[in-house]
Amino acid sequence: MTGKSRGRPAKVTEMNKEKLVQEKKQRYQDDDVARIIVESKFGIGKRRYGMELIRSKLKETSETDIYMTTLVLNLDKVCTKEMAENKAKYRVLLRNAS
């Protein structure tokens, strides 16, 4: 992870212009893009998998709850891919039971 350097910003010259642009792109990639993905997964965990309902008092119990929720989130992702592959492979038709 990169961050904004401390102190006075460097002057933009012909020699360091490309380096400064590259550093800015890297900071954007590290700080904004990666963080958005991680935070979106936490949001999904809270909304769909009940992470906001964790009220355990002990640290170990809370961590276990979070690990189990993350495991279920990952299993759901894997199973969704598998089901899509099987559906395409075997031309499974979903019909309403009526």
C-alpha positions as CSV (number, residue, x, y, z in Angstrom):
1,M,0.0,0.0,0.0
2,T,1.3,3.4,-0.9
3,G,0.3,6.7,0.6
4,K,0.8,10.3,0.0
5,S,4.4,11.3,0.9
6,R,4.9,13.6,3.8
7,G,6.2,17.0,3.6
8,R,6.1,19.6,0.9
9,P,5.0,18.3,-2.5
10,A,7.7,17.9,-5.1
11,K,7.8,20.5,-7.9
12,V,6.8,19.2,-11.3
13,T,9.7,19.3,-13.7
14,E,10.3,17.7,-17.0
15,M,12.6,15.1,-15.3
16,N,10.1,14.0,-12.6
17,K,6.8,14.6,-14.3
18,E,6.4,11.0,-15.5
19,K,7.4,9.6,-12.0
20,L,4.9,11.8,-10.2
21,V,2.1,10.8,-12.6
22,Q,2.9,7.1,-12.0
23,E,3.0,7.6,-8.3
24,K,-0.4,9.3,-8.4
25,K,-1.9,6.4,-10.4
26,Q,-0.4,3.9,-8.0
27,R,-1.9,5.7,-5.0
28,Y,-5.3,5.8,-6.6
29,Q,-5.1,2.0,-7.4
30,D,-3.9,1.1,-3.9
31,D,-6.1,3.5,-1.8
32,D,-9.3,3.9,-3.7
33,V,-9.9,0.9,-6.0
34,A,-8.7,-1.9,-3.6
35,R,-10.5,-0.3,-0.6
36,I,-13.7,0.0,-2.5
37,I,-13.7,-3.7,-3.3
38,V,-13.0,-4.8,0.3
39,E,-15.6,-2.4,1.7
40,S,-18.2,-3.6,-0.8
41,K,-17.6,-7.2,0.4
42,F,-18.1,-6.1,4.0
43,G,-21.3,-4.4,2.9
44,I,-22.6,-7.5,1.2
45,G,-21.7,-9.6,4.3
46,K,-23.7,-7.2,6.5
47,R,-26.7,-7.0,4.3
48,R,-27.0,-10.6,3.0
49,Y,-25.3,-12.7,5.6
50,G,-26.1,-11.0,8.9
51,M,-22.7,-9.7,9.9
52,E,-24.5,-6.7,11.4
53,L,-26.2,-9.0,13.9
54,I,-23.1,-10.2,15.6
55,R,-23.4,-9.4,19.2
56,S,-20.8,-11.8,20.8
57,K,-19.1,-10.5,23.9
58,L,-15.8,-12.4,23.7
59,K,-13.2,-11.5,21.1
60,E,-12.7,-15.2,20.1
61,T,-16.5,-15.7,19.6
62,S,-16.8,-12.5,17.5
63,E,-13.9,-13.5,15.3
64,T,-15.4,-17.0,14.8
65,D,-18.7,-15.4,13.8
66,I,-16.9,-13.2,11.3
67,Y,-14.8,-16.1,9.9
68,M,-17.9,-18.3,9.4
69,T,-19.8,-15.5,7.7
70,T,-16.8,-15.0,5.4
71,L,-16.6,-18.7,4.7
72,V,-20.3,-18.8,3.7
73,L,-19.8,-15.7,1.5
74,N,-17.0,-17.4,-0.3
75,L,-18.8,-20.7,-0.6
76,D,-21.8,-19.0,-2.1
77,K,-19.6,-17.4,-4.7
78,V,-18.0,-20.7,-5.6
79,C,-21.4,-22.5,-5.7
80,T,-22.8,-19.8,-7.9
81,K,-20.0,-20.2,-10.4
82,E,-20.4,-24.0,-10.3
83,M,-24.2,-23.8,-10.9
84,A,-23.8,-21.4,-13.8
85,E,-21.3,-23.8,-15.4
86,N,-23.5,-26.8,-14.9
87,K,-26.6,-24.9,-16.1
88,A,-24.7,-24.0,-19.3
89,K,-23.2,-27.5,-19.7
90,Y,-26.4,-29.5,-19.2
91,R,-28.9,-26.9,-20.4
92,V,-30.8,-27.0,-17.2
93,L,-34.2,-25.3,-17.5
94,L,-35.6,-23.7,-14.4
95,R,-39.4,-24.1,-14.2
96,N,-41.9,-23.0,-11.7
97,A,-43.5,-25.7,-9.7
98,S,-47.2,-25.0,-10.1
